[in-house]
Amino acid sequence: MNTGRLVAPVEIPDEIQEEEVNDFDMGMDGGIEGGIEGGIDSGNSAALLGLTAGGDDGGNVARVSSIKRPKLIRQVNPVYPPVAMRARIRGVVIVEATTDIYGNVRQARVVSGHPLLQNAAIEAVRQWQYEPFMINGVPKPVRFVVNVTFNLQ
């Protein structure tokens, strides 16, 4: 895990628990134990997060009031590879996908699954369409995981 770098979530939680302000020590004398060498003169965690005691966040903190999960609105079924069909291979291919602000899948990569089924899964997922991921009514790109199931009929 690379700390200090923002990354898109792989999964979107159903519910986000609200933290109390008391979880952050706003006035600890001597700074934060195990904090940054040289630190910030004020020595409080709010300053480390870019917040000020007066509540002015200077535009650095996103305020979230509502989140809408992306909803699949168009799903293209994968084309079963003939070699996999003859070998009677079935299973699930797990794909990590990223949508743009319009809900189009822009990137897709295989996380796991049978090698003979992977290309078909990627080709199908790239054609899927989602409702845009919304934060406070503003569409945002999002990364998430989908399962593509291959069953012999």
PEVENQUI-V335442 format. One line per field, one symbol per residue. burial: 1 if it has 24 or more other ideal C-beta (glycine too) atoms within 12 Angstrom, else 0. A space follows every 50 residues. Layout:
# PEVENQUI-V335442
burial = ???
This chain:
# PEVENQUI-V335442
burial = 00000000000000000000000000000000000000000001111100 00000000000000000011000000010110010000001011111110 00111001110011011111110111010101111000011111111101 000
